[in-house]
Amino acid sequence: MLDDDVIVAHSVLGKPLTREHGGPVRMVIPNRYAWKGAKWLKSIELHAEDRLGFWEVRGYHNYADPWLKQRFSDH
């Protein structure tokens, strides 16, 4: 969430996002694998320290930089 290009989108081309496309809001994280951007947000939690999220506790990499091929966790 701290990268400059991360957005929480509520509309596209001036129209609200439909449920089919993640509405009412959807997270877009361009510099990560597509699965890092949640299609449907239930809540947003802010923490002082990094914690493993939904995908990370299931074996996926915490940073998921596609250029470094960081899809799965090393541990």
C-alpha positions as CSV (number, residue, x, y, z in Angstrom):
1,M,0.0,0.0,0.0
2,L,2.9,2.4,0.4
3,D,4.0,2.3,-3.2
4,D,3.1,5.4,-5.2
5,D,1.1,3.5,-7.9
6,V,-1.1,1.4,-5.5
7,I,-4.8,2.6,-5.6
8,V,-8.1,1.6,-4.1
9,A,-10.4,2.0,-7.1
10,H,-14.1,2.8,-6.9
11,S,-14.7,3.6,-10.5
12,V,-13.4,3.1,-14.0
13,L,-13.9,5.5,-16.9
14,G,-16.1,7.7,-14.7
15,K,-18.5,4.9,-13.8
16,P,-18.7,2.9,-10.5
17,L,-17.1,-0.5,-10.4
18,T,-19.7,-3.3,-10.8
19,R,-19.7,-6.2,-8.3
20,E,-18.4,-8.4,-11.1
21,H,-15.3,-6.3,-11.4
22,G,-14.6,-5.9,-7.7
23,G,-17.1,-3.1,-6.8
24,P,-17.7,-1.1,-4.7
25,V,-13.9,-0.8,-4.3
26,R,-11.0,-2.9,-5.5
27,M,-7.3,-2.7,-4.8
28,V,-4.9,-2.3,-7.7
29,I,-1.2,-3.1,-7.1
30,P,0.6,-2.8,-10.5
31,N,4.1,-3.9,-9.4
32,R,3.0,-7.2,-7.9
33,Y,1.5,-10.4,-9.3
34,A,-2.2,-9.9,-10.1
35,W,-3.2,-12.0,-7.1
36,K,-1.8,-9.4,-4.7
37,G,-4.6,-7.0,-5.6
38,A,-7.7,-8.1,-3.8
39,K,-10.8,-8.0,-6.0
40,W,-13.2,-7.5,-3.2
41,L,-12.2,-5.6,-0.1
42,K,-14.0,-6.3,3.2
43,S,-11.7,-4.1,5.3
44,I,-8.3,-2.4,5.5
45,E,-6.2,-2.9,8.5
46,L,-3.1,-0.7,9.3
47,H,-0.3,-2.2,11.3
48,A,3.0,-0.7,12.5
49,E,4.9,-3.9,11.3
50,D,4.4,-6.2,8.3
51,R,2.3,-9.3,8.8
52,L,1.7,-12.2,6.5
53,G,-1.6,-11.8,4.7
54,F,-4.2,-14.2,3.2
55,W,-1.9,-15.5,0.3
56,E,1.3,-15.4,2.2
57,V,0.2,-17.8,5.0
58,R,-0.7,-20.1,2.1
59,G,2.9,-20.3,0.8
60,Y,3.1,-17.3,-1.6
61,H,5.9,-14.8,-1.4
62,N,5.4,-11.7,0.8
63,Y,6.7,-9.3,-1.9
64,A,5.8,-11.0,-5.1
65,D,8.0,-9.0,-7.4
66,P,7.3,-10.6,-10.9
67,W,10.6,-9.4,-12.3
68,L,12.4,-11.4,-9.6
69,K,10.1,-14.3,-10.1
70,Q,9.0,-14.2,-6.4
71,R,5.7,-16.1,-6.7
72,F,6.2,-18.7,-3.9
73,S,7.8,-18.3,-0.5
74,D,11.2,-19.9,0.2
75,H,10.0,-21.2,3.5
